[in-house]
Amino acid sequence: MSVQTIANAARAPTRMSARARDRLLNVASPLALLLVWELCARLHLIDTRFFPAPSSVMATLIDMLRSGELVTHTAISLQRLAYGTVLGALPALILGIAMGLNRPIRALFDPLIAATYPVPKSAILPLALLIFGLGEASKIFMVAVGVFFPMVINTTTGVLEISKIYLDVGRNYKASRWNTFWTIALPGALPVIMTGLKLGIGIGLVLIAVAEMVGAKSGLGYLIWTAWSTFAVEEMYVGLFAIAIIGFMITLGLNELERVIIPWKAE
């Protein structure tokens, strides 16, 4: 048995324990927050009219699950989020890699992205409603816009950070543009691309809630807005909790996906 094998075997338990610790902390931190919130509510340290105890919110959540209301609204919001993510992420991925590999393309599109990115995405909701109407297209468009910008910026940055020696090797072996894209640019930028995807989906969740509050009759945003208008505070928090849980689960899922498709980042 070589020295390197022994060293790898010695490091493996530490690495696994660190990963298990991270997963435990990922779950423990939100649970600790809920516990503190519950204690403050029961000790009357906060106004439960506006900050009901988590146990009360969970009871309402269970009732809404049994009635099917929460499942219906959640499924509709997730569908809109999925469509918008695909429509925003794919063009951003292609454009970002093209901007990273090709200087004229970067010079052409970089000013446009720099000018439009600072515009508050929620501010274009009236324009989206004017163009697409009150149907599904306006909600999907808002998510796509929210996902597009973090993805294209992170993808471009990721490609630009690839060591030039890899691109030079590709040129020396006369790699085609497709081979350069698939075997050099995409794998090299993948860690940063995944970060952009996480940011984009987070923004997409915010925007889908905003869009559903204004121009929808279904979805978690509509649920929150309707609960607010009737002062059903527990139901409003159920909607907020549902969005928080969705974001938490998506992040955990993407982190696990990263460990599979980007093993060198974990190392």
N, C-alpha and C positions, 0 to 999 in steps of 0.2 A: 504493500500500500504506500503510495507516494505521499510526500509532505503536503502537497496541494490538496489531495483528497482528504487527508486528516483535517486540514484547516477548514475546508468546505463543510465537513461533517460537524466540526465544532461550532461553525457560525450558523448552521441551519436552525438549531433550536432557538437561538437568540432572535433570528429573523422571524421565525414563526411566532414567537412570543410577542415580539414587537407588533406584528400584524394583528394578532389577537387582541393586544392591548388597545390598538387604535380602533378596532371595531367596537370594543367594549366602551371606550370613551365616546365614540360616535352615538351610541345609544344612551349612555348614562347622562350626557350633558343635557339633552332636552328633557329627560325624565326628572333630573334634578331641578330644572327650571319649573316644571309643572308642580313638583312637590312644594317648592317655595311658594309658588302662586297659591296652591291649595291651603297651605298653612296661613298665609296672609289673609285669605278670604275667611277662613274659619275663626281667626283671631280678630276679625273686623279691622284689620290694618288697612284695607282697601275698600272702596265702595263697590259692593257686589252688584249694584244696579248697572254699573258700567263694566266691571271686571268680575263676572260670575265665577264661582269656583270651577276648576276643571272637572270635578266630579259631576257637577250639574250639567256642564256642557256635554260630557260623555253620555249622560243619561239621555239628553236630547238627541245626540248623535245616534244612539242605539235605536231610539224610537223612529228616527228618520230613515235609518237603514231598513228597519222592519217594514215601513210603509213603502219603501222603494223610491222615495223622493230623492234622497241623497245619491243613490246609485245612478238614477237617471241623469241628474244634473252633472255628476262627476264624469259619467261616460261621454256626455256631449262635449264638455270642456276638454277632455283628453283627446277626443277625436279632432277637434279644432286645433289643439296644440300639436298633434302629430302631423296633420296636413301642413300646417304653417311651418313647422320645423323642417320638414323635407323640402318645401318650396323655397325656404330661405337659406338652408344650409348648402344644398347642392350647387346653386349658382355661386354662392360665396366661396365654396371650396375650389371650384374651377377657376374663378376669377382671381382668388388669392394666390393660387399656385402660379397662374399665368403672370401676375404682377411680380411675384418673387423671382421668376425665371427670366422675364423679359423686361428690360429697362424701358423701352418706349411705351409698352402697355402700362407700366407703373407710372410713368410720367403723364400718361393720358388720363388714368382713372384716379390717381391719388388725390388731385385737387378736388374732384367731385365728391369723393368719400369724406375728405377732410371738411368740406363745406356742409354736407348734409348730415354727418354723424352727430354734431352737437344739437341739432334740432330735436326738441323733446318729442319722443315718439307718440306720447299720448296726445300731443297737440295736433297731430295729423289725423286723428280719429274723425273729426268733422269732414275732412276732405275724403277720407275713405268711405264714410257713409254717403257722401254726395255722389261719389263715383260708383260704388258697388251696391249701394242701397242697404237695407236692413237685413239682408239675407246672410248666408254663411260666408260669402266671399269677403265681406269687410272684416270679419273676425279673423279669418285665416290670413288675410293680407296683413293685419296688424302684427300677428305672431311672426310672419315671415320677415317683416321689416325689423322686428326686434332681434331675430336670430341672425339676420344677414350681416349686420355691421360688426358685431364681435367676432363672427366667423371669418369674414374677409380680412379684417385687420390682423387677427391672430395667425391666420394662415399665411399671409404675406410676411409677417414677422418671422414665423417659423422657417419659411423657405430661405429668407435672407440670412438667417443664423446658421444655415448648413455650411459646414466647412467647404471652401472652394475646391479643395483637393478632390472631393467626391465628384463634383461636377466636371473637373478637369479629366478625371479618370473616365467618366462617361464619354466625354468628347474624344479622348484618345482611342477608345474602343468603338467610336462612331455610333454611339447609341442614338436611336431615333428620339423624336420629341416625346412619343408615347412612352418609350422605355425610360427616358429621363424623368418624366412625370411619375410613372408607376413604381420605379425601383429606387429612385434617389429623392425626388422632391417630396412625395407623399410620405414615405416612411420617416424621412428626416424631420419633417415638420409635424408629424403626428402628435407628439406630446403637447405642443402649443395649440394644435387644432382642437384637441380634446378639451383643453382649457376654454377655448373660444366657444365650443359647443355647450359646455356647462353654463357659461355666462349668458349665452344666447337663449337657452331654454329658460333660465331664471327670468330674464327680461320678458320672454314670451309669456310666461305665467302671469307676470304683472299686467301685461298688455291685454291678455285675453280676459282677465277679470275686469279691467277697465272697460273694454269693448262690450262685454256682456251686461255691465251695469247700465250702459247708455242705450244700446240698440239691440237688445235680445229679449226673448221670452223664455230662455232656458239657459242652463249653465251655472257654474258656481258663482260667477259675478252677479248674475241675476238673482240668485238665491240670497246673497249677502245684501244686495240693494233692497230687495223686497222685505227681508227681515228688518233692515234698518227703518224702512218707511212705516212698518207696523210696530216698531220698538220691541221686536222679538229678539232680545239680545243674545240668548243662548243659541238660537238658530243662526244668527249672524256669526257668532264665534265658531259654530260648526263649519260654516263655509270657509272661514279663515283657517281653521285647523285642517280642513281637507286640502286646501291649497298648500299649506305648510308640509303636510305629510307627502303630498305628491312631489313637491320639490325635493324633500329629503330622500324619498325612495329613488327618484331619478338620479340624484347625485351619487347615492350608494351604488346603483346599477352601473353608472358610467365609470365609477372608480374600479369596480370589479372588471368591467370590460377593458379598462386600461391595463390591468395586470395581465390580461390574456393577450391583447394585441400589441402591447408595448412592454414586453418583459424587461428590456434594457433600462427603462425608466425606473422600474421597481428596484433594480439592482443598484 
